[in-house]
Amino acid sequence: MDVLDIAVCALASLAGAGMGTFSGLVPGIHVNTLAAVMLASYPAMEAALSGFMDPGSAAVAACCCIMSASVVHSFLDFVPSVFIGAPDSEDCVSVLPGHRLLLQGRGMAAVRSAAIGSLVGTSAAILLAVPLQWLMLSGADEALDRMTPFVVSGAALMIVLAQFRRGSGPAGIAAFLISGALGLALMRLPIPSEGIFGEGSLMFPMLCGLFGIPVLLGTASEGKAPEQEDEGTDPEVAGAGLRGVAMGCVAGWFPGITATVGASISACFMPENRPDRFIASVASIGSVTAVLSLVTLSVSGSGRSGTALVIGDIAGTALTGIASEAFLTLLLSAAVGSLCGYVLTIRAGKAFAAVAGSVDQSRLSMAVLAADVVLVLVLTGPFGIAVLAAASATGFLPEKFGTDRTALCGCLLLPVLVNEIGAWTPPWS
């Protein structure tokens, strides 16, 4: 790539940062949706760039925009999670810890923790990307694929055992199985999800109902949040972010092990009594998976996220091979996105914190609840509303029976586990 190509890729990364800011701060708008729009509009983009870039470089520039947007989104999506209680699919379990800090007047501590965790996660993932790619292309990918049923089973077992340690084992198992049955139904049954803009993902109403609606209804009885204070310095949570890196590497390869599941498993081994450290761990895991999805894509040809799949469709075979030019360029784009994401997260957090004390939480909760229902209807149609209702009813089980909300991760683990067991061929057969 020449200097002009690099300049265009840098500008595309900055444009992606703007896209990621929008999708991260607007509840219900996921970066995967924006990536799908870019894929549909890519022929027009390629035609516009064809005057001064070859098709291969134009494809990399478009992918830089998507990569940067994905990374920035992984930073910014914690802001509405903390101040509004509207979770993204990758940080569901951080809603309650973030809300606790908000009610203590420490909402900015939650935001700064997320920013530090995400920065640690992306930095580590960028440094590890090429070595991990080399390991995978040297044969480690086949060994890991054979381990998938055992890893997913182990993750499910650890989450269930954690419920027994809390003294609510039977209730935890019930919540795990019920949420798992819901996830399995969405995966196996031909449930329509046609929204106004086409086919939507039923994952949104499911996760919104399981993790978001119960929190919103729980805060509906509260008045105004206390005045928010910002100490002006980042909390000491880098260690928690580093611990999230290892789990992020696992989540980046094995299906079903999302940031939510990874944080729950990490908490089983290394319990975090401080909510800010737990938030940093969740943020780190999500950011690591956003970057390392490139490694999975370059090795297996399949992505663990919608953005990775779109990058694969646009870039084609340019990412294959160890440390290809396109692969390294996208890593640089991720670095640009991480720097932008950190700065934008702090600024967005300050803006939200400035008005948090003057907003009635009950009215805000009801407004967000209404917006979520409208978004579900617009994106997934009337059947999405049915899924939202079923998921919301399931989401109240942990509160009713005194179990941990992480038991609801069965919605992700059980479908993958059933699918892996069904496809598994015993070595003696």
N, C-alpha and C positions, 0 to 999 in steps of 0.2 A: 504494500500500500504506500502511496506517495503522501506528501504533506497535505495535499488537498483532501485526500480520502480520510486522513486522520482528523483533519479539522471538521469535516462533515460528520464523522462518527462522534466527535466531542459535542458538537451542536445537537446531534440526535440524542445523546445521553442527557443533555440539559433539558431538552424537550420532554424526554421520558420522565425526568424528575418532576416536571410540572404535572404530567399525567398521573404519576404515582401519588403526588400530593392530593390531587382531586379524588382519586379512588380511595385513598387512605382516610380522608377526612369525611367523606360522604357515606354514611351507613348504607349498606346494601349494594353499593357499587364496587365490585371486585375488580382487581387489575386484570383478571382473566377475561372479563367482559371487554375491557379496552383492547386487550391483545387480540381478541377475536375480531374486533372492528378494524384493527390495523391489518390483520390478515386479509380481510375482505377488500380493504382499500389499497393493498400493496401493489397491485398492477398499476394503479394510477401514480403511486409514489415512484415506482421504478421508471415509469415513462418520464416523470419530471426530472429524475436524477440522471437519466441516460445521456443527457447532453454533455456531462462532464465527469461521469463515473461509469466504469464497466459494470455489467449486471452483478458480478460477484461482490464487488465493493458496495453497491447499492443495497444488496441483501444484508450484508454485515451491518451497514448503517441502520437499516430498519430494525435489525435484531438488537443493536445497541440501545435504541429507544425503548424497546420492550424490556430488555434486561435492567436498565436503569429504573424504569417504572416499577418493575417487580421489587427491586431492592428498596426503593424509597417507600413503596406501599408497606413493606414489612416494618419500616420504622413508624410511619405516620398512623397506622391503623390502631395504635394503642391510645391515641388521644381521645377519639370518641368513645373508646372502651372505658376509659377512666372517667370522663366527665359526663357522658351521656348514658353509659351502660349498654351501648350497642356494640356487641363483639363481632370481630371478624372470625372466619372459620379457623384461622390459625392461632388465635389467642383467646379462645372461649374461657378457659379456666382462669384467666387473669382478671376477669370482670369483678369478682368479689374482692380479691386483694386490693385492686385499684380503687374500688368504691369505699373500702374501709379507710384508705388513706385520704380519700376525698372528704369523708365525713370528719376526719381529724384536722382538716385544713391543710393537708399535705398532698394535694393532688399533683403538684409539680414534682414532688419527690417520686411519685409513681411514673410520671412522664420522663423524668431524667433517668430513672432506673432503666426504663425501656430503651431509651436512646443509647445508654452506655452498653446494655446487653446486646442490642442490635449491632452497634459499632464493633464490639469485641467479636461477635459472631461472624460478621461479614469479613473483617480483617483476617481472622483465622481461616475462614473458608477459602479466601482468595489465595492465601499462602499454601494451603493444603491441596488446592485443586489439581495442580499438575502432578504432584506425587501420587495422589489418589487415582488420577486418570491412568498413570503408568501402572500402578498395581492392578487396576481393574483389567486393563488391556493385556496384562501378563497372565491372566487366568483367574484372578481372585473373584471376578464377577460370577463365574460359574459356581464356585464354591459358595458364595453368598446366596445365590439363587436357590441352591439346594437347602440352605438353612432357613429360608423364609418361613415355612410352616412352623418351625420350632421357635423362631424369634417372635412371631406374632402370638403363638401359644404362650410363650413365656411372658410377654407383655400383658396378655389378658390375665394370666395367673397372678402376676404381681399386683395388678390393680384390684383383683378380687381379694387377695390376701390382705391388702391394705385396709379393706373394709372390716375384716375380722379383727385387725389390731385396734380399730376404732370401737369395737364392741357391737358392730352392726352388720355382721357377716351375712345372715340370711337376707336382710333388706338390701344389702349391697349387691348380692347375687341377683336378686329380683330386678333391681334397677339396671344392672348390666345386661341381663337377658331381655328385658322389655325394650330397652333402647336399642339393643342389638337386633331384635326382631323388627323394629322400625327401620333400621338401616338396611337389613336384609330385604325387607319388602320393597324399599325404594330401588334396590339393585336388581331384584329379580322380577318384580311385577311390572307390567306395561302401563305404568301410571302416566297419563298425559301431563305434560308440563309446558304446554303452549301458552306463551305470554304475548303481549302486544308486539314485542320485538322478535318474536320467534321462539324457538325451543330454549327454555331456561333450565337451570340446574335445581333439582329438588333438595340438594344439599343445603342451600340457603335457608328455606323455611324449616328444615329439620334442625339445623344447628341454632338458628335463631330461637326456635321454640324450646329446645333443650336447655340452652345456656343463657339466652338473652331475656326472653319474656318473663321468666320467674324473677329475675333481678329487677326488671322494670316495674313489675307489679309490687314487688317488695318495697321499692322506694317511693311508690305512689302515695304512701301515707306520711312521708317525710315533708318537712317544710323546706326552707332555704338551706343550702349547704353553708357551712361556716366560711368566713373570709379565708381565702387561700393565701398561704405564705410560701415564698420561694427564698430559700437560703442563698441562692445564687451560685451554689457549688454542687457538683454532681456527687451523689452518695457513693460510698465505697462498696460497689457491687460488681466490680470487674471480675472478682473470683467466681461469683455465681454465674457470670457470663461465660467464663472459661469452662465451667462444668457443663454448661449447656452445649458447648461445642461438640463434645463426644457424643451426646445424644442426638445432636443435629446431624452428625455424620450417619448415624443409624437411620434417622428419619429421612435422610436424603436418598437412601437406597431401598429400604424395605417398604412395601405398600402398607397402608393402614397406620403406620407410625408417624402421625402428624406431630406438629409442635405441641398440640394439646395433649396427645397421648404421651409424647416424649417427656414433657414436663411432669406428668403424673407419675411416670415410671422413675424419673430422676428423683422426685420427692420421696419415693419409697426407699431409695438407697441413701439419699442425703436430704433429710427433712429440713425445710427452710421455715423457721419460725418468724422470720421477718418478711412481711409482704413485699417490700421493695426488692429483696434478693430473689424472691420467687418470680416476680415480674421480670427481672433481668434475665433469669434463666429461660423463661418462656420466650422472651424477645430474642435471645441468642439462638435458640433452637430454630425459630422461624426464619431468621435471617440466614443461618447456615444452610438450611434447606433451599432457600431462594437461590443461593449461589451454586451449591453443589448439584442442583438439578441439571446444570450444564454438564457435569461429569457423567451423570446417569444418561443424559441424552447422547453425549458423544460416544459412550461405550455401548449402550444397548439399543440406541435409536428410539427409545421411548422416554417420555418425560413423566415426572411425578407431579406436574402441575400444568394448568392450562397454558401459562406463559411459555413453559419449556416446549410444549407440543407445538405452539405457534412458531417459536424460534426454529424448531426442527423442520417445520413445513417450509419456512422461508429460506433458511440457510442450506438445507439439503445435506450434502456430504461434506460441506466445508468444515464442519466441526470434527470430522473423524480424524484419527491419527493422534499421536501424542503431541500436545502443545502446538496445534496448528495455528496459523496466523489469525484465523477467525476466532478460535477459542481464546487466545491471549487478548485479542481486542475486546471481546466480551467481558473478560475479567477486568480489564481496565475500565470498561463502562460500569461494571459493578462497583469498582473503587470510587468512581465519580459519584455514583448514586449513593454510596454509603456516606460520603462526606456531605453531600447535599441533604440526605435524609436526617443526619444528626442535627444540623443547623435548623432545618425546617421543623423538626419535631419539637425542639426547644421553643422556637418562636410560636408555633401553633399552640403549644401547651400554655404559654404565657397569655396568649389571646383568649383561650378558653377559660383559664383561671381568673382572668380579670372580670369576667361576667358571671362566673359560677356562683359567687356569693349573692348576687342580685336576682338570680333566677329561682323561682319556686320549683323545687324538685318534683313535686307531685304533678304539676302542670307539664313540666318538661318530660317526665316519664310517660305521661299519657300522650303527649305530642309525638314522642319517638315511637311509642307503641302503635299509634295510628299510622305513622309513616311506614313502619315495618310491615303492617298489614297491607297498606297500599302497594308497597314495593313488591311484596310477595304476589299480590294479585296481578300487578303489571308484568312481572318477570316470569311467573310460572302459572298464572291462570287460577281458576277456581279449585282445581285439585291441589295446587300449592297451599291454598288456604286450609284445606282439609289436613294436609300434612302438618302445617303450622299448628293447628288445633291439637292434633294427636301428640305432636312433639312437646307442646306446652304442658299438656296434662302429664306427660312422662317427666318433664323437667321439674315438677313439684314433688316427685317421689323422694329425692334426697332430703329435702326440708321436712317432709311429713314424717319420714321414718328415721331421721337422724343419721343418715349415711353420708358419705363423701360424694360431692358432685362429680368427682372423677370417675365414679362408677358408670356414668353416662357415656363414657368413651367406648362402651360396648357398641354404640351405633356405628363406629368406624372399624373396630377390631373384629367383631363377630362376622360381618359379611366377608371380610378378607380371609378370615380363618376358615369359614365354610368353603369359600372358593378355592383356597389353597389345598385343603384336605380332599376336596372333590377332584382336583387335578393331580394330586400326588400319586406317583407310582412307586410302590415299595421296591427296594433294591432286590428283593428275592423273587419278584414276579417275573 
